[in-house]
Each structure stands twice: as structure tokens, then as C-alpha cells.
Amino acid sequence: MKTAIVVNSSFDSIWPLSADRLRQVLEPVAEVTFVRVAEGSDASLAELVSDASSIRRLIALGLTVTEADLDSLSGVEEVFVSTGYEAPAPAVELLEAHGIHQLSHRSEGFWGQSVSEFALGLTLAALRQIAHTHQAIQSGLEAWDYPFQQFGDDSRFTNGTVQGKRVRIVGSGNIASRYASFMNMLGADVAAWDPYASEPAFHRAGSRKEWHLENLVTDAEIFVPMVPLTSSTEGLVTAEHLRALPNGCLVVQATRAKIVDTVELRRRVIANELSLAADVFDVEPLPLNDPLLGRANVVHTPHLAGRTKESNYRWAEMLAEQFPEYDRYLVPAPPALDFGEQAR
């Protein structure tokens, strides 16, 4: 099926490598017209695509599709429209009126591996205070002086190896199940609560299914709320749940901050009752005077867990997997990173 991929800078700024990856995986199996729209261009889709009448599949990235576009692209049978995270709602009725099938895209999964690996890194960094000691040896020699020669961790909080730790996870989806499998592989005792996940999701991750959220928090050494933020999950982990966490417990946040009661979490962390490893926060960016910054019991990063080239590539590959001609065995190696072409 002859396919036109039209992308502009607004989409590139969100998924900077995805359009080029989509082009790369489709070209071995389909005739592809690829157009990158110059910033500020007001040209219509029909004007941008050569031989518009022969196009059968239109992929518009960061662009809207108008009635006039569809009249000019008279041979189009299916369309995918994305502004970056979702398709604009008005496109649905317009395409239906023209008898054109609207392609969709899964709302998650692109960054599952990237975020889960990053959460593992946050966990290890907090257990061993890697970031703190890295910073300390740049400003003095005190960090080299261990009062106890074979022990250097902070005994006020969960520390040491993952092996043997009680890891308790809220969620068993794309990210949480991967993280659970990492913890299981490293020898942790892993339990997870997710009322919507099927039994195999827990078995594959090596976690025990906990039936009641209130039971998950009572013995946690590492507590990981790891579900998407929706209207039903906001505040899912309540202040009462957080108060039930044992003193010294490490809380790891790598998906969304507001799935927990952020006021109570802050209170317990600032009171040195809990340690925190977080890539997401209730306020972003964190103000430079925020009391969470610079604490001995907090490891923090600026919401970058999913921002890898692999996440961008997976966005494109998961879209292409819906096309019948897509053949993953013909997919070439990912392109080299080059933001120069898009910047020019």
C-alpha cells in the first residue's frame, strides 16, 4: 500500500526519532513518500504530498486533516493522525464521513523497558547512596573514611542488596511487571497488587499476587507505586497507606507522582521516616528551594525515565506492526542518532 508520512516540528519535538524510524521500517516492504514540513509552513497535506491521488495510507504526525485534504487525497483508504500523544478527536467524524478507516495506536508500552530499567537504577542508587557519594568525593575526602570498614550504607533506611528485600509493587502492567521481574531475578521477595491483571501477569514477573492493597504496605522494605495516572488511580495510595509503611522503607516513584498522597509522602520523607527515589514529582520542575532537593534520604532525577532512543523507536515500530505488509524480519537496525537534520 502506497504510504505518505508527513511530519512537522511539533511532533518531532515530542517523539524526535519516531518519524524517521517509521520510514525506515516501512521502506523495505512498502512504497513510502516521506515529507518533513518546514517550521511555519501553511501548505496543505495535498500540496505537500506529490502524486496525492495515488496515496492509499496517510500518516499525519503533528498535523490535522481537513475536509479539503481528503478531497485532494481521493485515494486514501486509511489514516493515522497524531499530535504527539493522541489523535485529535475531530478527525474521527471527518474520516467516518468519507468512509476512511482511522488507524489507532496503543496508549502505552513504548517506554515500558526504558522506565522499568530506570526504576531499577533509581532503586540501586538509593540502596547504596550512589549519587550522594559520587557528589561527596568531589568536594572532600571524608567520604573515603568509613567508621565501619566493611559497611558504608545508611542504616536508617533500607540499604544494601536487593536480594532478600521485601519489594511491594502497586501495579502489574507493562512497566511494573518488568520491574518485578528484575527484582525477582536479583533475589527479592516480590509481591504485587493489581485487581485488573490476570494471574499470568504475576507468574511471568515472578511476583506473588496480593489481594488487598492495605496488606501490601505493612511489611514493605521497598514500596513501588507503578501504575499510570488516570482519574481512577489519582490518590490510589492514600495517606493511610503511606502511614502504614514501616519506618526506613524506600519508596520508588518512576511513573506518576500523584498516584500517591503526595502531601503525606513529603511529610514522611522530610521527617526522615522514609527514603525516596523519584523521577516524578507533584510539582515539576521542582523549585530550587524545594525541601526534597539535596536530602540524604532522596535520590532525584528530572522526569527522564522514558526518554531514550529505544522508546522513540518502539513508538514507530508498534504503529507499523498494525500494517499487514510490515515484516519485522526485514526491519533494519535503528538509525544513528542525528538531531542535526531536524534542527536545520
Backbone hydrogen bonds, N-H to C=O, Kabsch-Sander energy under -0.5 kcal/mol:
donor,donor_aa,acceptor,acceptor_aa,energy
3,T,31,E,-2.9
4,A,57,R,-2.7
5,I,33,T,-3.1
6,V,4,A,-0.6
6,V,59,I,-2.9
7,V,35,V,-2.6
8,N,61,L,-1.7
11,F,8,N,-0.7
12,D,8,N,-1.9
13,S,9,S,-1.9
14,I,11,F,-1.4
15,W,11,F,-2.9
18,S,15,W,-1.1
19,A,15,W,-0.7
21,R,17,L,-1.6
22,L,18,S,-2.7
23,R,19,A,-2.2
24,Q,20,D,-2.0
25,V,21,R,-2.3
26,L,22,L,-1.5
27,E,23,R,-2.1
29,V,26,L,-1.8
30,A,26,L,-1.8
32,V,30,A,-0.7
33,T,3,T,-3.1
34,F,32,V,-0.5
35,V,5,I,-2.9
37,V,7,V,-3.3
37,V,35,V,-0.6
41,S,38,A,-2.1
48,L,44,S,-1.7
49,V,45,L,-1.9
50,S,48,L,-0.6
52,A,49,V,-0.6
54,S,51,D,-1.9
55,I,52,A,-1.4
56,R,2,K,-2.3
57,R,2,K,-2.0
58,L,78,E,-2.3
59,I,4,A,-3.1
60,A,58,L,-0.6
60,A,80,F,-3.0
61,L,6,V,-3.2
61,L,59,I,-0.7
62,G,60,A,-0.6
62,G,82,S,-4.6
63,L,82,S,-0.5
66,T,64,T,-0.5
70,L,66,T,-1.9
71,D,67,E,-2.0
72,S,68,A,-1.9
73,L,69,D,-2.8
74,S,72,S,-1.4
76,V,73,L,-1.6
77,E,56,R,-3.1
78,E,56,R,-1.7
79,V,101,H,-2.4
80,F,58,L,-2.7
82,S,60,A,-2.3
83,T,86,E,-2.2
91,A,88,P,-1.4
92,V,89,A,-1.7
93,E,89,A,-0.6
94,L,90,P,-1.3
95,L,91,A,-2.5
96,E,92,V,-2.2
97,A,93,E,-2.2
98,H,94,L,-1.0
99,G,96,E,-1.4
100,I,95,L,-2.8
101,H,77,E,-2.2
103,L,79,V,-3.0
103,L,101,H,-0.7
112,G,109,G,-0.7
115,V,111,W,-2.9
116,S,112,G,-2.1
117,E,113,Q,-2.3
118,F,114,S,-1.9
119,A,115,V,-2.5
120,L,116,S,-1.8
121,G,117,E,-2.2
122,L,118,F,-2.7
123,T,119,A,-2.3
124,L,120,L,-2.4
125,A,121,G,-2.6
126,A,122,L,-2.3
127,L,123,T,-2.5
128,R,124,L,-2.0
129,Q,125,A,-0.7
130,I,125,A,-1.7
133,T,129,Q,-2.3
134,H,130,I,-2.2
135,Q,131,A,-2.0
136,A,132,H,-2.3
137,I,133,T,-2.0
138,Q,135,Q,-1.1
139,S,136,A,-1.4
140,G,136,A,-0.9
144,W,141,L,-1.7
145,D,142,E,-1.9
146,Y,144,W,-0.9
148,F,151,F,-0.6
149,Q,147,P,-0.6
151,F,148,F,-2.3
155,S,153,D,-0.8
157,F,154,D,-1.5
158,T,248,G,-3.0
160,G,127,L,-1.1
164,G,187,G,-2.4
165,K,162,V,-2.5
167,V,165,K,-1.0
167,V,189,D,-2.2
168,R,166,R,-0.5
168,R,222,I,-3.0
169,I,191,A,-2.6
170,V,224,V,-2.5
171,G,169,I,-0.8
171,G,193,W,-2.5
177,S,173,G,-2.5
178,R,174,N,-0.7
179,Y,175,I,-2.5
180,A,176,A,-2.6
181,S,177,S,-1.9
182,F,178,R,-2.0
183,M,179,Y,-2.4
184,N,180,A,-2.6
185,M,181,S,-2.4
186,L,182,F,-1.7
187,G,184,N,-1.6
188,A,183,M,-2.6
189,D,165,K,-3.0
190,V,188,A,-0.9
191,A,167,V,-2.3
192,A,208,R,-2.7
193,W,169,I,-2.3
197,A,194,D,-1.2
201,A,198,S,-1.2
202,F,198,S,-0.7
202,F,199,E,-1.1
203,H,199,E,-2.0
204,R,200,P,-2.9
205,A,201,A,-0.9
206,G,202,F,-0.8
206,G,203,H,-1.0
207,S,202,F,-2.3
208,R,190,V,-2.7
210,E,192,A,-3.4
210,E,208,R,-0.5
215,N,212,H,-1.1
216,L,212,H,-0.9
216,L,213,L,-0.8
217,V,213,L,-0.9
220,A,217,V,-0.5
221,E,166,R,-2.4
222,I,166,R,-2.1
223,F,250,L,-3.1
224,V,168,R,-3.0
226,M,170,V,-2.7
226,M,224,V,-0.7
230,T,228,P,-0.7
234,E,230,T,-1.7
235,G,258,K,-2.4
236,L,233,T,-2.4
237,V,259,I,-2.8
238,T,236,L,-0.9
242,L,238,T,-2.3
243,R,239,A,-2.4
244,A,240,E,-1.2
244,A,241,H,-0.5
245,L,241,H,-0.5
245,L,242,L,-1.0
248,G,273,E,-3.7
249,C,246,P,-1.9
250,L,221,E,-2.6
251,V,249,C,-0.5
251,V,275,S,-2.6
252,V,223,F,-2.4
253,Q,251,V,-0.5
253,Q,277,A,-2.6
254,A,252,V,-0.5
259,I,256,R,-0.8
260,V,257,A,-1.6
261,D,237,V,-1.8
262,T,260,V,-1.2
265,L,261,D,-2.1
266,R,262,T,-2.5
267,R,263,V,-2.2
268,R,264,E,-2.3
269,V,265,L,-2.4
270,I,266,R,-3.0
271,A,267,R,-1.6
272,N,269,V,-1.8
273,E,268,R,-3.0
274,L,268,R,-1.1
275,S,249,C,-2.3
276,L,297,N,-2.8
277,A,251,V,-2.8
278,A,299,V,-2.8
279,D,253,Q,-2.7
280,V,253,Q,-0.7
290,D,287,P,-2.2
293,L,290,D,-1.7
295,R,292,L,-0.9
298,V,295,R,-1.2
299,V,276,L,-2.7
301,T,278,A,-2.0
303,H,279,D,-1.3
303,H,301,T,-1.5
307,R,304,L,-1.3
308,T,306,G,-1.7
312,N,308,T,-1.5
313,Y,309,K,-2.5
314,R,310,E,-2.6
315,W,311,S,-1.8
316,A,312,N,-1.4
317,E,313,Y,-2.7
318,M,314,R,-2.7
319,L,315,W,-1.2
320,A,316,A,-2.4
321,E,317,E,-1.9
322,Q,319,L,-1.5
323,F,320,A,-2.0
326,Y,323,F,-1.5
330,L,327,D,-2.0
331,V,328,R,-0.9
343,A,339,F,-1.6
344,R,340,G,-1.6
